[in-house]
Amino acid sequence: MEFIGIDVSKDRVDIAIGSSDSGFSVLQLANREDALADWVATVEDRSVERVVLEATGGYERLAVRVCATAGLPVVIVNPRQVRDFARSMGELAKTDRIDARMLALYGERVKPPLRPISSEEQEDFRDLAARRRQLVGMLTAEKNRLAATRKARSRRPLQAHIRFLEKQVENVERELEAMIEASPLYRSTNALLQSVPGVGPAVSITLLADLPELGRLTRKQIAKLVGVAPLNRDSGNFRGRRSTWGGRAHVRSKLYMSALVAVRHNALLKTYYERLLSNGKSAKVALIAVARKLLTILNSIVKSATPWDPNFEIPKA
């Protein structure tokens, strides 16, 4: 079996193919559909077990789509994990050719699990959701600047920009709503998510766009993927403090904000939160625990396609 690692940049891709037994050959191509399609045609008949790429902010999408269309087993991995793997193998240098070989070797040694590749519709929705997140960030920054500005001459351009950004946010939200209504899957999942008290449109959009695994994984897997699962830090007789880290930060942030609402308006999670506080947990730790419970509930609801029930039994975390 052969393994392929593709290191992607804006204008070109470096491709390593082979195995640790036979060695890896590396070639460089333009990051264009015609060049990638011609290359894929040369490897379609070979025994390829994994094609591994890093998430590079969107530059990898063309290569992923061309490989997936040809039926190659494509997987997108976290760049930090591959870099840590390279260091563990003693490879401290970093070039595009080295990165391509490390990706192929990572595929061979680790065999990262294959997941469904996003469709063009899902990518468009994710891009639009990301644009909303960017606009909201800019809007918050401008409002903070306005609050710190006293002179009318300086406030006027800030106020004009704020009005412009608010309009842009409204336009993007309307487009997102239209995409949800046009997709039976998005429409049904959105209704399931928002049936839970504490989950509003912004949280639902984030989960639809950036957590497509929701409802497909176990409660432990989904919590670890998002980064709300407490991780051990033990060694010998030492028992370190459990903490959450890693995962999908913007999804975790939305869940945390949703947990803040849920402990006020969701009787089930409010009771759970108050019990944690009475047991001596700090407010922040208790809220993270509520966010994890909320994610577990949402995962179960989407998996079973059953709307929220006030008598819902919280799954064990």
DRENDO-1510 file (C-alpha; in Angstrom, 1 decimal, always signed):
<recs>
REC; n; res; u; v; w
REC; 1; MET; +0.0; +0.0; +0.0 .
REC; 2; GLU; +1.1; +3.5; -0.7 .
REC; 3; PHE; +0.5; +6.8; +1.2 .
REC; 4; ILE; +0.3; +10.3; -0.2 .
REC; 5; GLY; +1.0; +13.5; +1.6 .
REC; 6; ILE; +0.1; +16.8; -0.1 .
REC; 7; ASP; +1.5; +20.0; +1.3 .
REC; 8; VAL; -0.6; +22.9; +0.0 .
REC; 9; SER; +0.2; +26.6; -0.4 .
REC; 10; LYS; -1.6; +29.3; -2.3 .
REC; 11; ASP; +0.1; +28.7; -5.7 .
REC; 12; ARG; +1.5; +25.2; -5.6 .
REC; 13; VAL; +1.4; +21.8; -4.0 .
REC; 14; ASP; +4.2; +19.4; -3.0 .
REC; 15; ILE; +3.2; +15.8; -3.2 .
REC; 16; ALA; +5.0; +12.9; -1.6 .
REC; 17; ILE; +4.0; +9.3; -2.5 .
REC; 18; GLY; +5.3; +5.9; -1.4 .
REC; 19; SER; +5.9; +4.1; +1.8 .
REC; 20; SER; +8.6; +4.0; +4.5 .
REC; 21; ASP; +9.8; +0.7; +3.0 .
REC; 22; SER; +10.1; +1.8; -0.6 .
REC; 23; GLY; +10.8; +5.5; +0.2 .
REC; 24; PHE; +8.8; +8.6; -0.8 .
REC; 25; SER; +9.2; +10.4; -4.1 .
REC; 26; VAL; +8.2; +14.1; -4.1 .
REC; 27; LEU; +7.0; +16.3; -7.0 .
REC; 28; GLN; +5.7; +19.8; -7.2 .
REC; 29; LEU; +2.6; +21.0; -9.1 .
REC; 30; ALA; +0.7; +24.2; -9.6 .
REC; 31; ASN; -2.3; +24.5; -7.3 .
REC; 32; ARG; -4.7; +24.4; -10.3 .
REC; 33; GLU; -7.5; +22.0; -11.1 .
REC; 34; ASP; -6.1; +20.9; -14.4 .
REC; 35; ALA; -2.7; +20.1; -13.0 .
REC; 36; LEU; -4.1; +18.2; -10.1 .
REC; 37; ALA; -6.5; +16.3; -12.3 .
REC; 38; ASP; -3.7; +15.2; -14.6 .
REC; 39; TRP; -1.7; +14.0; -11.6 .
REC; 40; VAL; -4.6; +12.2; -10.0 .
REC; 41; ALA; -5.1; +10.2; -13.3 .
REC; 42; THR; -1.6; +8.8; -12.9 .
REC; 43; VAL; -2.3; +7.4; -9.4 .
REC; 44; GLU; -5.9; +6.2; -9.7 .
REC; 45; ASP; -4.8; +2.6; -10.5 .
REC; 46; ARG; -2.2; +2.5; -7.6 .
REC; 47; SER; -3.0; +1.0; -4.2 .
REC; 48; VAL; -3.4; +4.2; -2.2 .
REC; 49; GLU; -4.5; +3.7; +1.4 .
REC; 50; ARG; -4.5; +7.4; +2.6 .
REC; 51; VAL; -4.1; +10.8; +1.0 .
REC; 52; VAL; -3.3; +13.2; +3.9 .
REC; 53; LEU; -3.5; +17.0; +3.8 .
REC; 54; GLU; -3.4; +19.7; +6.5 .
REC; 55; ALA; -6.1; +22.2; +7.1 .
REC; 56; THR; -4.7; +25.4; +5.6 .
REC; 57; GLY; -7.5; +27.8; +5.8 .
REC; 58; GLY; -9.1; +26.8; +2.5 .
REC; 59; TYR; -6.2; +26.4; +0.1 .
REC; 60; GLU; -6.5; +22.6; +0.5 .
REC; 61; ARG; -10.1; +22.4; -0.8 .
REC; 62; LEU; -9.3; +22.2; -4.4 .
REC; 63; ALA; -6.9; +19.3; -3.9 .
REC; 64; VAL; -9.3; +17.6; -1.6 .
REC; 65; ARG; -12.2; +17.9; -4.1 .
REC; 66; VAL; -10.1; +16.6; -7.0 .
REC; 67; CYS; -8.8; +13.6; -5.0 .
REC; 68; ALA; -12.3; +12.8; -3.5 .
REC; 69; THR; -13.9; +13.0; -6.9 .
REC; 70; ALA; -11.4; +10.4; -8.2 .
REC; 71; GLY; -12.3; +8.1; -5.3 .
REC; 72; LEU; -9.1; +8.4; -3.4 .
REC; 73; PRO; -9.3; +8.1; +0.4 .
REC; 74; VAL; -8.7; +11.6; +1.6 .
REC; 75; VAL; -8.3; +12.8; +5.1 .
REC; 76; ILE; -7.7; +16.4; +6.4 .
REC; 77; VAL; -5.6; +16.5; +9.6 .
REC; 78; ASN; -4.7; +19.1; +12.2 .
REC; 79; PRO; -1.3; +20.8; +11.3 .
REC; 80; ARG; -0.2; +20.9; +15.0 .
REC; 81; GLN; -0.5; +17.1; +15.3 .
REC; 82; VAL; +1.5; +16.6; +12.1 .
REC; 83; ARG; +4.2; +19.0; +13.3 .
REC; 84; ASP; +4.4; +17.2; +16.7 .
REC; 85; PHE; +4.7; +13.9; +14.9 .
REC; 86; ALA; +7.6; +15.3; +12.7 .
REC; 87; ARG; +9.4; +16.4; +15.9 .
REC; 88; SER; +8.9; +13.0; +17.4 .
REC; 89; MET; +10.5; +11.5; +14.4 .
REC; 90; GLY; +13.5; +13.8; +14.8 .
REC; 91; GLU; +12.7; +16.0; +11.9 .
REC; 92; LEU; +13.2; +19.5; +13.1 .
REC; 93; ALA; +13.7; +21.2; +9.7 .
REC; 94; LYS; +10.6; +22.4; +7.8 .
REC; 95; THR; +10.3; +22.8; +4.1 .
REC; 96; ASP; +7.4; +22.1; +1.7 .
REC; 97; ARG; +9.0; +18.9; +0.5 .
REC; 98; ILE; +9.7; +17.7; +4.1 .
REC; 99; ASP; +6.2; +18.6; +5.1 .
REC; 100; ALA; +4.8; +16.5; +2.2 .
REC; 101; ARG; +6.9; +13.5; +3.3 .
REC; 102; MET; +5.9; +13.9; +6.9 .
REC; 103; LEU; +2.2; +14.0; +5.9 .
REC; 104; ALA; +2.6; +10.8; +4.0 .
REC; 105; LEU; +4.5; +9.1; +6.8 .
REC; 106; TYR; +1.9; +10.4; +9.3 .
REC; 107; GLY; -0.8; +8.7; +7.2 .
REC; 108; GLU; +1.2; +5.4; +7.2 .
REC; 109; ARG; +2.1; +5.3; +10.9 .
REC; 110; VAL; -1.0; +7.0; +12.5 .
REC; 111; LYS; -3.7; +6.1; +9.9 .
REC; 112; PRO; -6.0; +9.0; +10.8 .
REC; 113; PRO; -9.6; +8.0; +10.5 .
REC; 114; LEU; -11.4; +8.8; +7.2 .
REC; 115; ARG; -14.4; +11.2; +7.5 .
REC; 116; PRO; -17.0; +12.3; +4.9 .
REC; 117; ILE; -15.7; +15.1; +2.8 .
REC; 118; SER; -17.7; +18.3; +2.8 .
REC; 119; SER; -19.9; +19.0; -0.2 .
REC; 120; GLU; -19.7; +22.3; -2.1 .
REC; 121; GLU; -22.9; +23.3; -0.4 .
REC; 122; GLN; -21.4; +22.7; +3.0 .
REC; 123; GLU; -18.3; +24.6; +2.1 .
REC; 124; ASP; -20.4; +27.6; +1.0 .
REC; 125; PHE; -22.4; +27.5; +4.2 .
REC; 126; ARG; -19.2; +27.3; +6.3 .
REC; 127; ASP; -17.6; +30.2; +4.4 .
REC; 128; LEU; -20.7; +32.3; +4.9 .
REC; 129; ALA; -20.8; +31.4; +8.6 .
REC; 130; ALA; -17.1; +32.3; +8.9 .
REC; 131; ARG; -17.8; +35.7; +7.2 .
REC; 132; ARG; -20.5; +36.4; +9.8 .
REC; 133; ARG; -18.1; +35.6; +12.6 .
REC; 134; GLN; -15.5; +38.0; +11.1 .
REC; 135; LEU; -18.1; +40.8; +10.7 .
REC; 136; VAL; -19.3; +40.4; +14.2 .
REC; 137; GLY; -15.7; +40.6; +15.4 .
REC; 138; MET; -15.1; +43.8; +13.5 .
REC; 139; LEU; -18.4; +45.2; +14.8 .
REC; 140; THR; -17.5; +44.5; +18.4 .
REC; 141; ALA; -14.1; +46.1; +17.9 .
REC; 142; GLU; -15.6; +49.3; +16.4 .
REC; 143; LYS; -18.2; +49.6; +19.2 .
REC; 144; ASN; -15.4; +49.3; +21.7 .
REC; 145; ARG; -13.5; +52.1; +19.9 .
REC; 146; LEU; -16.7; +54.2; +19.8 .
REC; 147; ALA; -17.2; +53.8; +23.6 .
REC; 148; ALA; -13.6; +55.0; +24.2 .
REC; 149; THR; -13.9; +58.0; +21.8 .
REC; 150; ARG; -15.2; +61.4; +23.1 .
REC; 151; LYS; -14.8; +63.8; +20.2 .
REC; 152; ALA; -17.7; +64.1; +17.8 .
REC; 153; ARG; -15.4; +64.5; +14.8 .
REC; 154; SER; -13.8; +61.1; +15.6 .
REC; 155; ARG; -17.1; +59.4; +16.5 .
REC; 156; ARG; -18.9; +60.1; +13.2 .
REC; 157; PRO; -16.8; +57.8; +11.0 .
REC; 158; LEU; -17.0; +55.1; +13.6 .
REC; 159; GLN; -20.7; +55.4; +13.8 .
REC; 160; ALA; -21.0; +55.2; +10.0 .
REC; 161; HIS; -18.8; +52.1; +9.9 .
REC; 162; ILE; -20.8; +50.5; +12.6 .
REC; 163; ARG; -24.0; +51.1; +10.6 .
REC; 164; PHE; -22.3; +49.6; +7.6 .
REC; 165; LEU; -21.1; +46.5; +9.5 .
REC; 166; GLU; -24.6; +46.0; +11.1 .
REC; 167; LYS; -26.1; +46.0; +7.6 .
REC; 168; GLN; -23.5; +43.5; +6.4 .
REC; 169; VAL; -24.3; +41.2; +9.3 .
REC; 170; GLU; -28.0; +41.4; +8.5 .
REC; 171; ASN; -27.3; +40.6; +4.8 .
REC; 172; VAL; -25.2; +37.6; +5.7 .
REC; 173; GLU; -27.7; +36.3; +8.2 .
REC; 174; ARG; -30.4; +36.5; +5.6 .
REC; 175; GLU; -28.3; +34.5; +3.2 .
REC; 176; LEU; -27.6; +31.9; +5.9 .
REC; 177; GLU; -31.3; +31.6; +6.7 .
REC; 178; ALA; -32.1; +31.2; +3.0 .
REC; 179; MET; -29.5; +28.4; +2.7 .
REC; 180; ILE; -31.0; +26.7; +5.8 .
REC; 181; GLU; -34.5; +26.9; +4.4 .
REC; 182; ALA; -33.3; +25.6; +1.0 .
REC; 183; SER; -31.7; +22.4; +2.5 .
REC; 184; PRO; -34.0; +19.8; +4.1 .
REC; 185; LEU; -31.1; +18.5; +6.2 .
REC; 186; TYR; -30.0; +21.9; +7.5 .
REC; 187; ARG; -33.7; +22.9; +8.1 .
REC; 188; SER; -34.5; +19.8; +10.1 .
REC; 189; THR; -31.2; +19.9; +12.1 .
REC; 190; ASN; -31.6; +23.6; +12.8 .
REC; 191; ALA; -35.1; +23.0; +14.2 .
REC; 192; LEU; -33.8; +20.2; +16.4 .
REC; 193; LEU; -31.0; +22.3; +17.8 .
REC; 194; GLN; -33.1; +25.4; +18.5 .
REC; 195; SER; -35.7; +23.3; +20.2 .
REC; 196; VAL; -33.3; +23.2; +23.2 .
REC; 197; PRO; -33.7; +26.2; +25.6 .
REC; 198; GLY; -30.5; +28.2; +25.5 .
REC; 199; VAL; -29.6; +27.5; +21.8 .
REC; 200; GLY; -30.3; +30.4; +19.5 .
REC; 201; PRO; -29.7; +31.0; +15.8 .
REC; 202; ALA; -26.1; +32.0; +16.2 .
REC; 203; VAL; -25.2; +28.8; +18.1 .
REC; 204; SER; -27.2; +26.7; +15.7 .
REC; 205; ILE; -25.4; +28.2; +12.6 .
REC; 206; THR; -22.0; +27.6; +14.2 .
REC; 207; LEU; -22.8; +23.9; +14.9 .
REC; 208; LEU; -24.3; +23.4; +11.4 .
REC; 209; ALA; -21.2; +25.0; +9.8 .
REC; 210; ASP; -18.3; +23.9; +11.9 .
REC; 211; LEU; -19.4; +20.7; +13.7 .
REC; 212; PRO; -20.8; +18.4; +10.9 .
REC; 213; GLU; -19.8; +15.4; +13.1 .
REC; 214; LEU; -22.7; +16.3; +15.6 .
REC; 215; GLY; -24.9; +13.3; +15.9 .
REC; 216; ARG; -22.4; +10.9; +14.3 .
REC; 217; LEU; -19.9; +10.5; +17.2 .
REC; 218; THR; -20.2; +9.2; +20.7 .
REC; 219; ARG; -20.6; +11.7; +23.6 .
REC; 220; LYS; -17.0; +11.3; +24.6 .
REC; 221; GLN; -15.7; +11.7; +21.0 .
REC; 222; ILE; -17.7; +14.8; +20.3 .
REC; 223; ALA; -16.7; +16.4; +23.7 .
REC; 224; LYS; -13.0; +15.8; +22.9 .
REC; 225; LEU; -13.4; +17.0; +19.3 .
REC; 226; VAL; -14.8; +20.4; +20.5 .
REC; 227; GLY; -12.4; +20.6; +23.5 .
REC; 228; VAL; -14.8; +20.5; +26.4 .
REC; 229; ALA; -13.7; +17.1; +27.8 .
REC; 230; PRO; -11.4; +17.4; +30.9 .
REC; 231; LEU; -8.1; +15.8; +30.2 .
REC; 232; ASN; -5.9; +14.0; +32.7 .
REC; 233; ARG; -2.4; +15.3; +33.8 .
REC; 234; ASP; -1.1; +12.4; +35.9 .
REC; 235; SER; +2.3; +10.9; +36.3 .
REC; 236; GLY; +3.3; +8.3; +38.8 .
REC; 237; ASN; +1.8; +9.3; +42.2 .
REC; 238; PHE; +1.1; +12.8; +40.9 .
REC; 239; ARG; -2.5; +13.7; +40.1 .
REC; 240; GLY; -2.7; +16.9; +38.2 .
REC; 241; ARG; -5.6; +19.2; +37.8 .
REC; 242; ARG; -8.0; +18.2; +35.0 .
REC; 243; SER; -8.4; +20.8; +32.3 .
REC; 244; THR; -9.9; +21.4; +28.9 .
REC; 245; TRP; -7.8; +22.5; +25.9 .
REC; 246; GLY; -7.5; +22.1; +22.2 .
REC; 247; GLY; -10.5; +21.3; +20.0 .
REC; 248; ARG; -12.5; +23.8; +17.9 .
REC; 249; ALA; -12.2; +27.1; +19.8 .
REC; 250; HIS; -15.0; +29.1; +18.1 .
REC; 251; VAL; -17.4; +26.2; +18.6 .
REC; 252; ARG; -16.4; +25.9; +22.2 .
REC; 253; SER; -16.8; +29.7; +22.7 .
REC; 254; LYS; -20.4; +29.6; +21.3 .
REC; 255; LEU; -21.3; +26.6; +23.5 .
REC; 256; TYR; -19.9; +28.5; +26.6 .
REC; 257; MET; -22.1; +31.5; +25.7 .
REC; 258; SER; -25.1; +29.2; +25.2 .
REC; 259; ALA; -24.4; +27.6; +28.6 .
REC; 260; LEU; -24.6; +31.1; +30.2 .
REC; 261; VAL; -28.1; +31.4; +28.7 .
REC; 262; ALA; -29.1; +27.8; +29.5 .
REC; 263; VAL; -28.4; +28.1; +33.3 .
REC; 264; ARG; -31.0; +30.8; +33.4 .
REC; 265; HIS; -33.7; +29.5; +31.0 .
REC; 266; ASN; -33.2; +25.8; +30.8 .
REC; 267; ALA; -34.6; +24.2; +34.0 .
REC; 268; LEU; -32.7; +21.0; +33.6 .
REC; 269; LEU; -29.3; +22.6; +33.1 .
REC; 270; LYS; -30.0; +25.2; +35.7 .
REC; 271; THR; -30.5; +22.4; +38.3 .
REC; 272; TYR; -27.3; +20.7; +37.1 .
REC; 273; TYR; -25.4; +24.0; +37.3 .
REC; 274; GLU; -26.7; +24.8; +40.9 .
REC; 275; ARG; -25.8; +21.2; +42.0 .
REC; 276; LEU; -22.2; +21.7; +40.8 .
REC; 277; LEU; -21.9; +25.0; +42.6 .
REC; 278; SER; -23.3; +23.5; +45.8 .
REC; 279; ASN; -20.6; +20.7; +45.5 .
REC; 280; GLY; -17.9; +23.4; +45.6 .
REC; 281; LYS; -17.2; +23.9; +41.9 .
REC; 282; SER; -16.2; +27.4; +40.7 .
REC; 283; ALA; -18.7; +29.2; +38.5 .
REC; 284; LYS; -16.3; +28.8; +35.5 .
REC; 285; VAL; -15.7; +25.1; +36.0 .
REC; 286; ALA; -19.5; +24.6; +36.4 .
REC; 287; LEU; -20.2; +26.5; +33.2 .
REC; 288; ILE; -17.7; +24.4; +31.2 .
REC; 289; ALA; -19.4; +21.3; +32.6 .
REC; 290; VAL; -22.8; +22.7; +31.6 .
REC; 291; ALA; -21.4; +23.4; +28.1 .
REC; 292; ARG; -20.3; +19.8; +27.9 .
REC; 293; LYS; -23.7; +18.5; +29.0 .
REC; 294; LEU; -25.4; +20.8; +26.5 .
REC; 295; LEU; -23.2; +19.4; +23.7 .
REC; 296; THR; -23.9; +15.8; +24.8 .
REC; 297; ILE; -27.7; +16.6; +24.8 .
REC; 298; LEU; -27.4; +18.2; +21.3 .
REC; 299; ASN; -25.4; +15.2; +20.0 .
REC; 300; SER; -28.1; +12.8; +21.3 .
REC; 301; ILE; -31.0; +14.9; +19.9 .
REC; 302; VAL; -29.4; +15.1; +16.4 .
REC; 303; LYS; -28.5; +11.4; +16.5 .
REC; 304; SER; -32.1; +10.4; +17.4 .
REC; 305; ALA; -33.8; +13.1; +15.4 .
REC; 306; THR; -35.9; +13.8; +18.5 .
REC; 307; PRO; -36.7; +17.4; +19.6 .
REC; 308; TRP; -36.0; +18.7; +23.1 .
REC; 309; ASP; -38.2; +17.3; +25.9 .
REC; 310; PRO; -38.4; +19.0; +29.3 .
REC; 311; ASN; -38.1; +15.6; +30.8 .
REC; 312; PHE; -35.0; +14.8; +28.8 .
REC; 313; GLU; -32.6; +12.6; +30.8 .
REC; 314; ILE; -29.1; +14.1; +30.7 .
REC; 315; PRO; -26.7; +11.5; +29.2 .
REC; 316; LYS; -23.8; +10.7; +31.5 .
REC; 317; ALA; -20.7; +12.6; +30.5 .
</recs>
